[in-house]
Amino acid sequence: MLSKYHWWRDAVIYQVYVRSFLDSTGDGVGDLAGVRAGLPYLKKLGVDGIWLSPFYPSPQHDHGYDVADYCDVDPLFGDLAEFDLLVTAARRLGVKVLLDIVPNHCSSEHRWFQEALEAGPGSAARARFHFADGRGVDGSEPPNNWHAMFGGPAWSRVTEADGRPGQWYLHMFTPEQPDWNWRNPQVGAEFDRVLRFWLDRGVDGFRIDVAAGLFKHPELPDSDDPEADARTRDSVNPLAWNQPEVHAVWRSWRSICEEYTERDGRERLLVGEVSVPTAREHALYVRSDELHQAFFFDLLSAPWDADAFRKVISEAMQDIAGTGSTVTWVLNNHDQVRTVTRYGEPAPEGSGVGAARARAAALLMLALPGAAYIYQGEELGLPEVVDLPDDVLTDPIFRRTGSRARIRDGCRVPLPWSGQASPFGFTSGVESAKPWLPQPEYFAEYATDRALADTRSFWHLYRDGLQLRSALPQLGEGALRWLDSPPGVLAFARGDGLVCAVNFGTAATSAPVSGTPLLSSGPCPAGVLPGSTAAWWISDGTESPAAP
């Protein structure tokens, strides 16, 4: 047991996708004032903090993940004064504020990249990025064979000041997002400045985009599987991701956060988007002097299967919790198909098996030792919007590949708050306003006002789970032991006496605890665990442990 309680170890953080949360101006795009207006709702839900998607000045080629200025607010979302009001309001409610920082790449409109284009080959300005001469007699072939994660070559050729075709620059996502060269010390110094800018404005920490990125192999050699990133839409190319030098950056950032923590006693958090092949490699990022936490995506990508869930949970508890950190669990985010749809729901309306499984998975996640992140709309049971017409899609993956297979717009449709028709209260006082992505008619069934009024809703399940979770002291420090259970059932007990069981099958089975559950994802009589259902009990510890 730690001698000092660390709030982040068992925190539940709510991911706010700002442009889709709540629009205060009627322009169809959510903004910081909308987030501030929604804080009482989030406080009532019971979360400990919020993570804000990028709101910095940006041409929005990738919805803010192409940052043109890391130390300001895009007028689309407000201004620095509004940001300060948001932080003040959040602190008054006891809600932490995390910012999304994007250190792997910037916007092609960033002033340093524009300087690099003007300065020409061999300049100090170009050394901040990955510029290289092309291959072939006339330099018309890219410097290596890498492909970008969002499709197409990872290199684009520039036109030099004299009008001739020139060098190429690296972009592991889109041409509008050139990758920084972190081997140049100026880049690290600039991001130190950025961190301090926002820490001085009172933020509680940062979610770090592409935290296994930053450094590339120094020789930029060809890859044996150049299309792996695009094929998997993941950080697979070992020459472009998870280079050992990245750990020195996180040690530096950790020391900056510790400096601010020591100054006022308010602990700052670094949580990384770390996509690496194994839980053991993941654990390297959360050593005691690096990131406090890193998202564990294996649970998010696991199929609806008891054995699969048990395997990824066991690996995380062994390898990640073993470092002294806690596992950071996640089931949904702004890049993934929502659980209601992902878990097998064939119809977009979200009723039936997909919804039942999503409810059960939520209780499982909230029962696990560690921290948890909830993506906006998850608490409403929103399904993926799968039938958006091509002409409204904005995801650069679709623009670059023409494929709808992995587009992310469907989980980013603006939230429904009230009413029977779009914009469902998303826009403030402007009924005729059109949200930036169209909301389907069936969103009326998921509106926040209905969810709060219906005690059987997803919202009440999440709220009740969070309330019970907060009553269990320092959940992040706990361990778990697997219990003997029938095939298709996953059951575990924690040291504080909480038992959680999930029936991944369709037929009812006996429950591991005889009494009436404290909380269940669906109707759950005493002694019975129905199919596609999860439940919590407080036990006397007499349950049979599972065989090793």
VODO-775707 format. One record per residue (C-alpha): residue in one letter; chain; y, z, x. Coordinates in steps of 0.05 Angstrom, whole numbers, plus 5000, padded with zeros to 4 digits. Each point is the difference from the previous one (the first is absolute). Example, Ala and Ser with C-alpha at 12.3 -4.5 7.8 and 13.67 -1.06 7.14 Angstrom:
2
ATOM r c   yy   zz   xx
ATOM A A 4910 5156 5246
ATOM S A 5069 4987 5027
END
This chain:
548
ATOM r c   yy   zz   xx
ATOM M A 5000 5000 5000
ATOM L A 5069 4982 5026
ATOM S A 5048 5057 5012
ATOM K A 5055 4961 4967
ATOM Y A 4997 4962 4934
ATOM H A 5018 4926 5007
ATOM W A 5022 4970 4934
ATOM W A 4975 4930 5016
ATOM R A 4927 5020 5010
ATOM D A 4985 5003 4926
ATOM A A 5061 4965 4971
ATOM V A 4997 4950 4944
ATOM I A 5051 4945 5012
ATOM Y A 5021 4949 4947
ATOM Q A 5013 4929 5026
ATOM V A 5063 4971 4969
ATOM Y A 5003 4925 5003
ATOM V A 5075 5001 4990
ATOM R A 5011 4931 4971
ATOM S A 4949 5015 4945
ATOM F A 5013 5073 4984
ATOM L A 5064 5004 4958
ATOM D A 5061 4954 4996
ATOM S A 5067 5036 4991
ATOM T A 5044 4937 4999
ATOM G A 4966 4952 4953
ATOM D A 4989 4946 5053
ATOM G A 4924 5003 4991
ATOM V A 4987 5033 5068
ATOM G A 4987 5074 5010
ATOM D A 5048 5038 5045
ATOM L A 5014 5067 5034
ATOM A A 5040 5026 4941
ATOM G A 4939 4985 4956
ATOM V A 4957 5040 5047
ATOM R A 5049 5058 4996
ATOM A A 4998 4996 4924
ATOM G A 4924 5002 5002
ATOM L A 4995 5062 5044
ATOM P A 4992 5049 4941
ATOM Y A 4942 4959 4975
ATOM L A 4966 5004 5068
ATOM K A 5015 5074 5006
ATOM K A 4967 5010 4932
ATOM L A 4939 4960 5023
ATOM G A 4994 5050 5057
ATOM V A 5004 4959 5064
ATOM D A 5025 5030 5065
ATOM G A 5039 4941 5025
ATOM I A 5016 4926 4994
ATOM W A 4992 4942 5048
ATOM L A 5053 4946 4989
ATOM S A 4983 4927 5014
ATOM P A 5051 4965 5045
ATOM F A 5070 4996 4970
ATOM Y A 5035 4976 5064
ATOM P A 5043 4937 5003
ATOM S A 4951 4942 4997
ATOM P A 4995 4928 4977
ATOM Q A 4939 5024 4961
ATOM H A 4951 4948 5025
ATOM D A 4947 5056 4998
ATOM H A 5036 5047 4952
ATOM G A 5035 5041 5053
ATOM Y A 4947 5001 5053
ATOM D A 5043 4948 5036
ATOM V A 5055 5048 5022
ATOM A A 5067 4972 5021
ATOM D A 5034 5067 5012
ATOM Y A 4960 5065 5007
ATOM C A 5060 5046 4990
ATOM D A 5030 4980 4933
ATOM V A 4983 4987 4927
ATOM D A 4995 4931 4970
ATOM P A 5052 4992 4944
ATOM L A 4942 4979 4955
ATOM F A 4978 5073 5001
ATOM G A 5066 5038 5009
ATOM D A 5035 5027 5061
ATOM L A 4997 5057 5049
ATOM A A 5040 5045 4953
ATOM E A 4948 4990 4946
ATOM F A 4945 5014 5050
ATOM D A 5033 5066 5019
ATOM L A 5004 5019 4926
ATOM L A 4926 4985 4993
ATOM V A 4981 5044 5059
ATOM T A 5044 5056 4974
ATOM A A 4970 4996 4931
ATOM A A 4930 4998 5027
ATOM R A 5011 5061 5044
ATOM R A 5029 5038 4940
ATOM L A 4934 4987 4963
ATOM G A 4957 5017 5061
ATOM V A 4976 4928 5008
ATOM K A 4992 4972 5070
ATOM V A 5027 4931 5018
ATOM L A 4963 4953 5047
ATOM L A 5026 4932 5021
ATOM D A 4960 4938 5015
ATOM I A 5016 4976 5071
ATOM V A 4978 4932 5026
ATOM P A 4994 5001 5076
ATOM N A 4952 4941 5011
ATOM H A 5048 4945 4978
ATOM C A 5069 4988 4972
ATOM S A 5036 4946 4961
ATOM S A 5017 4934 5032
ATOM E A 5071 5017 4978
ATOM H A 5002 5064 5042
ATOM R A 5059 4995 5047
ATOM W A 4956 5007 5062
ATOM F A 4956 4942 4979
ATOM Q A 5060 4957 4985
ATOM E A 5026 5018 5070
ATOM A A 4933 4980 5029
ATOM L A 5004 4931 4967
ATOM E A 5070 4989 5028
ATOM A A 4984 5027 5070
ATOM G A 4945 4952 5017
ATOM P A 4936 5002 5042
ATOM G A 4994 5054 5053
ATOM S A 5056 5043 4972
ATOM A A 5000 5075 4992
ATOM A A 5011 4990 4925
ATOM R A 4935 4961 4993
ATOM A A 4962 5052 5040
ATOM R A 5006 5047 4940
ATOM F A 4953 4954 4963
ATOM H A 4939 4958 5018
ATOM F A 5030 4933 5020
ATOM A A 4956 4953 5040
ATOM D A 4996 4927 5020
ATOM G A 4952 4957 4960
ATOM R A 4936 4969 5027
ATOM G A 4988 4927 5012
ATOM V A 5040 4948 5038
ATOM D A 5060 5006 4955
ATOM G A 4991 5073 4980
ATOM S A 4985 4979 4928
ATOM E A 4939 5045 4993
ATOM P A 5006 5076 4987
ATOM P A 4992 5046 5060
ATOM N A 4933 5026 4973
ATOM N A 4955 4989 4941
ATOM W A 5016 5063 4960
ATOM H A 5010 4995 4925
ATOM A A 5047 5043 4959
ATOM M A 4973 5050 4950
ATOM F A 5036 4966 4943
ATOM G A 4973 4931 5018
ATOM G A 5017 4944 5049
ATOM P A 5014 5004 5075
ATOM A A 5029 5064 5029
ATOM W A 5051 4959 5039
ATOM S A 5062 4961 4980
ATOM R A 5039 4953 5044
ATOM V A 5076 5005 5005
ATOM T A 5052 4947 5009
ATOM E A 5042 5016 5062
ATOM A A 5075 4999 5002
ATOM D A 5000 4929 5028
ATOM G A 4959 4975 4941
ATOM R A 4934 4991 5036
ATOM P A 4934 5033 4978
ATOM G A 4994 5064 5040
ATOM Q A 4959 5062 5008
ATOM W A 4954 5033 4950
ATOM Y A 5005 5071 4973
ATOM L A 4944 5045 4974
ATOM H A 4997 5025 4928
ATOM M A 4935 5033 4977
ATOM F A 5023 4997 4926
ATOM T A 5051 4946 4982
ATOM P A 5049 4957 5041
ATOM E A 5056 5042 4970
ATOM Q A 4970 5062 5032
ATOM P A 5000 4993 5077
ATOM D A 4960 5053 5036
ATOM W A 5036 5047 5047
ATOM N A 4979 5003 5072
ATOM W A 4988 5074 5011
ATOM R A 4988 4989 5074
ATOM N A 5076 4993 5004
ATOM P A 5030 5070 5005
ATOM Q A 5061 4980 4961
ATOM V A 4957 4994 4937
ATOM G A 4974 5071 5006
ATOM A A 5070 5027 5013
ATOM E A 5026 4964 4938
ATOM F A 4948 5030 4955
ATOM D A 5014 5070 5029
ATOM R A 5071 4989 4976
ATOM V A 4976 4977 4931
ATOM L A 4956 5062 4992
ATOM R A 5057 5046 5017
ATOM F A 5047 4964 4953
ATOM W A 4957 5015 4940
ATOM L A 4978 5069 5023
ATOM D A 5073 5018 5006
ATOM R A 5007 4979 4927
ATOM G A 4948 5051 4979
ATOM V A 4935 4961 4991
ATOM D A 4934 5038 5006
ATOM G A 4962 4947 5039
ATOM F A 4976 4929 5003
ATOM R A 4943 4957 4976
ATOM I A 4988 4951 5057
ATOM D A 4984 4928 4982
ATOM V A 4946 4966 5043
ATOM A A 4993 5062 5044
ATOM A A 4941 4969 5038
ATOM G A 5044 4941 5019
ATOM L A 5061 4997 5046
ATOM F A 4966 4981 5065
ATOM K A 4964 4935 5012
ATOM H A 4954 4983 5058
ATOM P A 5048 4988 5058
ATOM E A 4971 4931 5016
ATOM L A 4998 4976 4927
ATOM P A 4933 4966 5010
ATOM D A 4962 4958 4949
ATOM S A 4958 5038 4949
ATOM D A 4926 4988 4990
ATOM D A 5013 5004 4925
ATOM P A 5072 4978 4990
ATOM E A 4998 4999 4923
ATOM A A 4969 5070 4992
ATOM D A 5066 5033 4979
ATOM A A 5014 4947 4947
ATOM R A 4929 4999 4976
ATOM T A 4996 5076 4990
ATOM R A 5074 5012 4991
ATOM D A 4992 5058 5047
ATOM S A 5016 5018 5072
ATOM V A 4936 4972 5030
ATOM N A 5023 4961 5062
ATOM P A 4988 5049 5057
ATOM L A 5050 4964 5044
ATOM A A 5057 5011 4951
ATOM W A 4985 5070 4972
ATOM N A 4978 5069 5022
ATOM Q A 5021 4992 5072
ATOM P A 4996 5065 5039
ATOM E A 5074 5000 5018
ATOM V A 5019 5014 4927
ATOM H A 4980 5073 5007
ATOM A A 5057 5014 5047
ATOM V A 5049 4978 4946
ATOM W A 4971 5049 4950
ATOM R A 5003 5056 5051
ATOM S A 5074 4984 5010
ATOM W A 5014 4998 4925
ATOM R A 4962 5065 4990
ATOM S A 5044 5034 5052
ATOM I A 5063 4976 4963
ATOM C A 4974 5028 4935
ATOM E A 4982 5066 5034
ATOM E A 5070 5004 5028
ATOM Y A 5029 4998 4930
ATOM T A 4948 5048 4973
ATOM E A 5016 5051 5054
ATOM R A 5074 4991 4985
ATOM D A 4997 5022 4927
ATOM G A 4928 5021 4986
ATOM R A 4990 4942 4951
ATOM E A 4938 4962 5021
ATOM R A 5005 4924 5004
ATOM L A 4940 4955 4988
ATOM L A 4974 4936 5031
ATOM V A 4946 4965 4960
ATOM G A 4974 4933 5025
ATOM E A 4972 4938 4967
ATOM V A 4941 4996 5048
ATOM S A 4949 4946 4989
ATOM V A 4945 5005 5053
ATOM P A 4925 4986 4998
ATOM T A 4973 5071 4999
ATOM A A 5018 5071 4980
ATOM R A 4991 5020 5073
ATOM E A 5054 4951 5022
ATOM H A 5043 5023 4942
ATOM A A 4995 5071 5026
ATOM L A 5033 4981 5066
ATOM Y A 5066 4989 4962
ATOM V A 5002 5070 4971
ATOM R A 4989 5041 5063
ATOM S A 5043 5062 5004
ATOM D A 5057 4965 5038
ATOM E A 5001 4934 4962
ATOM L A 5005 4984 4926
ATOM H A 4992 5059 4952
ATOM Q A 4959 4957 4954
ATOM A A 4975 4929 4989
ATOM F A 4978 4968 4935
ATOM F A 4925 4997 4994
ATOM F A 4987 4933 4966
ATOM D A 4924 5002 4999
ATOM L A 4999 5037 4934
ATOM L A 5048 4949 4970
ATOM S A 4954 4943 5021
ATOM A A 4934 5033 4982
ATOM P A 4960 4969 4942
ATOM W A 4986 5043 4939
ATOM D A 4937 5031 5028
ATOM A A 4981 5072 5014
ATOM D A 4968 4986 5067
ATOM A A 5059 4958 5024
ATOM F A 5050 5055 4980
ATOM R A 4958 5054 5033
ATOM K A 4996 4960 5065
ATOM V A 5074 4988 5008
ATOM I A 5018 5072 4980
ATOM S A 4950 5029 5049
ATOM E A 5026 4956 5057
ATOM A A 5072 5019 4985
ATOM M A 4985 5074 4997
ATOM Q A 4961 4997 5065
ATOM D A 5044 4955 5042
ATOM I A 5071 5009 4973
ATOM A A 5000 5072 4976
ATOM G A 4965 5016 5066
ATOM T A 5065 4984 5038
ATOM G A 5037 5057 4965
ATOM S A 5036 4953 4953
ATOM T A 4981 4991 4928
ATOM V A 4975 4938 4966
ATOM T A 5052 4960 4961
ATOM W A 4965 4973 4939
ATOM V A 5024 4940 4960
ATOM L A 4972 4959 4943
ATOM N A 5058 4953 4984
ATOM N A 5061 4971 5034
ATOM H A 5049 4942 4996
ATOM D A 4952 4953 5037
ATOM Q A 4936 5011 4961
ATOM V A 4971 4984 4931
ATOM R A 5008 5061 4955
ATOM T A 4938 5044 4990
ATOM V A 4995 4988 4925
ATOM T A 4989 4926 5014
ATOM R A 4965 5008 5068
ATOM Y A 4946 5044 4972
ATOM G A 4972 4947 4955
ATOM E A 5046 4992 4941
ATOM P A 4993 4928 4976
ATOM A A 5058 5002 4951
ATOM P A 5073 5009 5022
ATOM E A 5013 5052 4946
ATOM G A 4963 5052 5041
ATOM S A 4957 5033 4947
ATOM G A 4927 5015 5013
ATOM V A 4960 5010 5063
ATOM G A 5056 4984 5050
ATOM A A 5046 5052 4970
ATOM A A 4944 5052 4997
ATOM R A 4982 4989 5072
ATOM A A 5073 5002 5022
ATOM R A 5009 5067 4966
ATOM A A 4937 5027 5033
ATOM A A 5022 4974 5068
ATOM A A 5067 5035 4992
ATOM L A 4968 5067 4990
ATOM L A 4955 4988 5059
ATOM M A 5058 4984 5045
ATOM L A 5041 5060 4977
ATOM A A 4941 5046 5013
ATOM L A 4989 4978 5072
ATOM P A 5028 5043 5056
ATOM G A 5062 4968 5030
ATOM A A 5061 4963 4975
ATOM A A 5003 4946 4945
ATOM Y A 5047 4943 4985
ATOM I A 5011 4973 4930
ATOM Y A 5028 4931 4988
ATOM Q A 5051 4994 4943
ATOM G A 4967 4982 4934
ATOM E A 4933 5028 5023
ATOM E A 5015 5062 4959
ATOM L A 5010 4955 4939
ATOM G A 4934 4965 5008
ATOM L A 5034 4933 5009
ATOM P A 4953 4941 5011
ATOM E A 5013 4943 5047
ATOM V A 5040 4944 4967
ATOM V A 4954 4943 5015
ATOM D A 5031 4943 4961
ATOM L A 5070 4993 5028
ATOM P A 5019 4926 5000
ATOM D A 5008 4965 5066
ATOM D A 5074 4988 4990
ATOM V A 5016 5075 5001
ATOM L A 4957 5020 5060
ATOM T A 5041 5024 5059
ATOM D A 4946 5024 5049
ATOM P A 5007 4963 5066
ATOM I A 4924 4996 5003
ATOM F A 5002 4954 4940
ATOM R A 5058 4960 5027
ATOM R A 4964 4989 5067
ATOM T A 4929 4988 4975
ATOM G A 5006 4977 4928
ATOM S A 4943 5047 4984
ATOM R A 5002 5054 4946
ATOM A A 4939 5035 5029
ATOM R A 5038 5055 5038
ATOM I A 5069 5000 4970
ATOM R A 5033 5068 4990
ATOM D A 5050 4986 4944
ATOM G A 4950 5024 4948
ATOM C A 5006 5073 5022
ATOM R A 5076 4996 5009
ATOM V A 5021 4984 4928
ATOM P A 5057 5047 4979
ATOM L A 4979 5065 4966
ATOM P A 5003 5008 4924
ATOM W A 5039 5061 4979
ATOM S A 5011 4993 4925
ATOM G A 5003 4953 4941
ATOM Q A 4957 4945 4971
ATOM A A 5025 4939 5039
ATOM S A 5022 4981 5070
ATOM P A 5037 5027 5038
ATOM F A 4968 5064 4972
ATOM G A 5058 5044 5022
ATOM F A 4996 4975 5072
ATOM T A 5071 4975 4998
ATOM S A 5055 5048 4981
ATOM G A 5032 4984 4934
ATOM V A 4991 4925 5005
ATOM E A 4945 4978 4952
ATOM S A 5009 4926 5016
ATOM A A 4991 5009 5075
ATOM K A 4939 4969 5031
ATOM P A 4962 5040 5051
ATOM W A 4990 4964 5066
ATOM L A 4926 4992 4982
ATOM P A 4982 4991 4926
ATOM Q A 4966 5058 4965
ATOM P A 4942 4984 4954
ATOM E A 5004 5020 4927
ATOM Y A 4943 5049 5007
ATOM F A 5042 5043 5048
ATOM A A 5026 5033 4936
ATOM E A 4934 5038 4997
ATOM Y A 5014 5029 5070
ATOM A A 5073 5019 4993
ATOM T A 5019 5067 5029
ATOM D A 5025 5029 4934
ATOM R A 4932 4986 4967
ATOM A A 4963 5028 5060
ATOM L A 5038 5066 4998
ATOM A A 4988 5007 4925
ATOM D A 4925 4987 5004
ATOM T A 4961 5057 5032
ATOM R A 4941 4954 5011
ATOM S A 5040 4952 5043
ATOM F A 4993 4985 5074
ATOM W A 5067 5036 5010
ATOM H A 4974 5066 4974
ATOM L A 4937 4993 5041
ATOM Y A 5041 4992 5063
ATOM R A 5049 5055 4981
ATOM D A 4944 5049 4984
ATOM G A 4964 4982 5064
ATOM L A 5063 5011 5041
ATOM Q A 5013 5067 4966
ATOM L A 4930 5025 5014
ATOM R A 5004 4972 5071
ATOM S A 5065 5038 5014
ATOM A A 4967 5064 4977
ATOM L A 4947 4994 5055
ATOM P A 5033 5025 5064
ATOM Q A 5004 4954 5060
ATOM L A 4950 4949 4975
ATOM G A 5012 4959 5062
ATOM E A 4965 5052 5043
ATOM G A 4936 4999 4960
ATOM A A 4932 4971 5015
ATOM L A 4947 4976 4952
ATOM R A 4924 5002 4995
ATOM W A 4960 4949 4962
ATOM L A 4957 5025 4942
ATOM D A 4932 4977 4978
ATOM S A 5011 4951 4943
ATOM P A 4963 4946 4962
ATOM P A 5004 4927 5023
ATOM G A 5068 4970 4986
ATOM V A 5034 5067 4998
ATOM L A 5045 5026 5055
ATOM A A 5013 5075 5001
ATOM F A 5031 5047 5050
ATOM A A 5026 5071 5005
ATOM R A 5061 5024 5038
ATOM G A 5007 5067 5034
ATOM D A 5048 5025 4946
ATOM G A 4945 4992 4947
ATOM L A 5023 4934 4970
ATOM V A 4942 4954 4983
ATOM C A 5014 4926 4986
ATOM A A 4947 4952 4974
ATOM V A 5005 4926 4983
ATOM N A 4949 4961 4960
ATOM F A 5004 4929 5027
ATOM G A 4946 4977 4951
ATOM T A 5004 4985 4926
ATOM A A 4949 5050 4972
ATOM A A 5016 5074 4992
ATOM T A 4966 5049 5047
ATOM S A 4999 5075 5010
ATOM A A 5061 5031 5031
ATOM P A 4995 5039 5066
ATOM V A 5034 5060 4967
ATOM S A 4979 5027 4932
ATOM G A 5067 5022 4972
ATOM T A 5056 4961 4966
ATOM P A 5040 4962 5053
ATOM L A 5071 5019 5017
ATOM L A 5020 4927 4996
ATOM S A 4964 4935 4988
ATOM S A 5019 4926 4999
ATOM G A 4968 4991 4931
ATOM P A 4962 5041 4947
ATOM C A 4952 5045 5038
ATOM P A 4958 5052 4962
ATOM A A 4976 5061 5038
ATOM G A 4940 4984 5044
ATOM V A 5007 4924 4991
ATOM L A 5034 4948 5044
ATOM P A 5009 4934 4961
ATOM G A 5000 4933 5034
ATOM S A 5063 4976 5036
ATOM T A 5027 5071 4997
ATOM A A 5025 5052 5050
ATOM A A 5009 5074 4989
ATOM W A 5022 5063 5035
ATOM W A 4971 5070 4995
ATOM I A 5010 5066 5034
ATOM S A 4933 5025 5024
ATOM D A 4967 5062 5028
ATOM G A 4970 4959 5056
ATOM T A 4928 5000 4976
ATOM E A 4993 4924 4997
ATOM S A 4948 4968 5044
ATOM P A 5027 4965 5061
ATOM A A 4979 4929 5012
ATOM A A 4947 4986 5052
ATOM P A 5030 4980 5068
END
